[in-house]
Amino acid sequence: MVGGYGGMDILNGVDIAVETHEIVVMIGANGAGKSTAMKALFGLVHLRSGSVQLEGVDIINAAPNHLVEAGMGFVPQERNVFRTMTVRENLEMGAFLKPGSQTRVMEMVFDLFPVLKEKANQPAGELSGGQRQMVAVGRALMTEPKLLLLDEPTAGLSPLVMEQIFERIVAVNQAGIGVLLVEQNARQALAIAHRGYVLATGRNRFTGTAKSLLDNPEIGQTFLGG
């Protein structure tokens, strides 16, 4: 993928692949292009060249609503819930394109995040940061995606809540949904991932299995805090 903002390329040849059975993580320093790559996949950043495919169909620069219909879900890092709406209403918004499956999928979301069922009638803005993140992920799951994109899902969360979010990401993947996440908590993210990409200046710096990246001393020193 090559592209960026206002005629300036942030991505200079990033290459990413995610299989249905995989959790794949993108890590790298601030400004490496991780979130830009995620937004480009979801049609929020224009790509000048390259290819984006979902199940073999080219979807480069497609509108986000079309990508949701095609089977892609996206959870941005910030402003990812409707704060004045209840938890249930947030989830119902996620099912807008698939109203016929709303009840069944909502029960699945409640099974995955039991606390959301307890707080179903509470405004999302009154929840803790971790619970709001669960609402955001749950709303994306209401579309029954084949691929779920998560941009910094544990940003600002305590270590305990971060661990809970990662456990739920594993559960989502085990339900048959491919997961691509951008994470600053790189070591913890690689611990649950199958493969990973290390980005630098809008390019792939390292690519490999999660274990190979964790075991690489250069990656450990530069990107994982030693």
N, C-alpha and C positions, 0 to 999 in steps of 0.2 A: 504494500500500500504506500502510495506517495500522495501527500496532500497536507493541508493545514488551514490557516486562517488568513483572509485578506491577501491572498497571493503569496504568502510566506509558507513554505513547506516545513511542517513540524515532523512529519513522518517521511523518512527518506529511504523507504524500502523495507518496512516491517513485514514480516511473514509469520502468520499465526495459523494454527490448525487445532480444532477441538473435535474429538469424537464423542459420540453419545454417552459412552461409559466413563468419560474422563472428567476430572477436575483439573483445569489448567490454570496456572497463575502467571501473571506478568509482574515482574519486579524491576526495580531500577531507581536511580537517584531522582530527586525532584527535577522536572523539566526533561526527562528522558523520552517522553511521548506516550506514556502508558495510558493515561486517561484520554488523550487525543485518539489513540488507536481504538480504544473502547467506543468512543463517540462516533468514530468513522465507521465502525462496523454497524452501528445502529442508525446511520444516515444523518447524524447530527454535525458531522464535519465533512466537507466536500473533498473527495479524492480526485486528483488530477489523472492518476493512472493506477493500474493494478486491477485486481479482481477480488470480489467478495462473494463467496458462494455459500448457500445454505441448502444442504442435501443435493448438491450438484447444480442448483439453479443460481445464475448470476444475479445478485441483488445489489450491486455497487450503486451507491448514492440513491437508493430507494427511500421513499418517505417512511418515517418511523411507524406510522399507522399501518402501512402495507407490510412492514417487517413483523409487526405484532401478529397480523393475520397469517403471515407465512410461518410463524412459530418461534419468534425470537422475543425474549423478555429482557428488559433493562431496568436496573435499579441504580439511579445516580447516587452520588455521595451525599449531596445536600438537597434540601427542599423536596424530599421524596415521599412525604405523606401530606394529606389534606388535614391540617391540624384542627380545624373546627368541626370536621365530620367525625362520626363515631368510627370505631374499628370496623364494625360491620359495613358501614357505608363506604369506607375506603376499599374494602374487599369487593363490594358490589360494583364499584367503579371499575375495578380490574376485570370484571366479567362482562363489561359492556358489549364486547364483540361476540361473546358466547353466552347469551342469557340462558339458553337451554340447559347448560351444564352448571349453573351457578350453585345450586344447593349441594350437589355432589362434590364439586371441587372445594367449596367452602368448608365442608366437613373434613376433607383431606388436609386443608390448611390448618384447621383447628386441631387435628390430630398431630400435625407436625409442630404447631406452636400452641400448646394447651393454654398458656397464659392469655392468648388472644381471645379464646372462647370465654374466659372468665371476665374479660374487659370488653366484650363485644359492643356494649352500649355506651362505652366511655369515649369522650373525644380523644382523638389520637394525640393532640397537642398536650394532653395531661399525662401521657405515658413517659416512662424513662427512655433514655436514648436507645438502649438495647431493644426495648419493646417496640419503639417506633421503627427500628430497623427490621424487626420481625414483620410488622405491618407492611412495610415497603416490599419485602421479599414475598410475603403472602399475596399482596395485590398483583405482583408480577406473575405468580404461579396461577392466579385465577384465569389467565389466558391459556393455560395448558401449553407452555412453551416446550420446544424441543431443545432450545439452547437458552441458558440464563446468563446474562452479563451482569456482574456485580462490581461496582466501582467503589473501592475502599469500604467494604461492608462493616469493618470493625473500627473505623476511625473514631477516636475520642472515647472508646468504650474501655471499661475496666478489664483487667486480665481475666476475671471470672466470666464476665458477660461475653468477652471476646471468644473464650473457649466454647461457650454455649452457642454462639453464632456459627462457629466453625463446625460444631457437631451437627447443627441443622443443615449446613451446606452439604455435609457428607450424606445426610439422610435424603436431601433433595436429589443428589446425584444417584443414590442407590435406587431411587424411584424411576430412574431411566431418563434423567434430564442432564444433558451436558452442561458443565459450568465453566465459565471463564471469569476469573476475578483479577482485579488489580488490587495489590495490597502493599502497605508500608510495613506491616508486621510480617516481614518476608519469611523468617525462619518458621514461624507458626503456620503460615499458609502453605509452605512447601511440605510441611509435615503431613498435611491432609491431601496434597495434590498428587496426581499421577505424573504430570510433566510440568515444565516451567520454561519461561522465556525471560532472559535478562536483557532489558533495553538500555541503550545509551545513545544519546543524540539522534533519536528517531530511527535507530537501526537495531537489529538483533546483535547483541554482544555475545551472549551464550544461549544455547538451546540444549535441552536434554531432559532426562528423567528427573523427577524431583530429588531422588536420592543422589544422583550424580552431581546435581547442583549443590546440594547440601554438603557433599563430601569434597567439593572443589575448594582448595584453600584460598585461591584468589577471590572467588565469589564470597567466601566466608569473611575475609578481611575487608573487602570493599563494600559489600552490599548487606551482609548479615550481622555486622557488628562484632566481627572477630570470631 
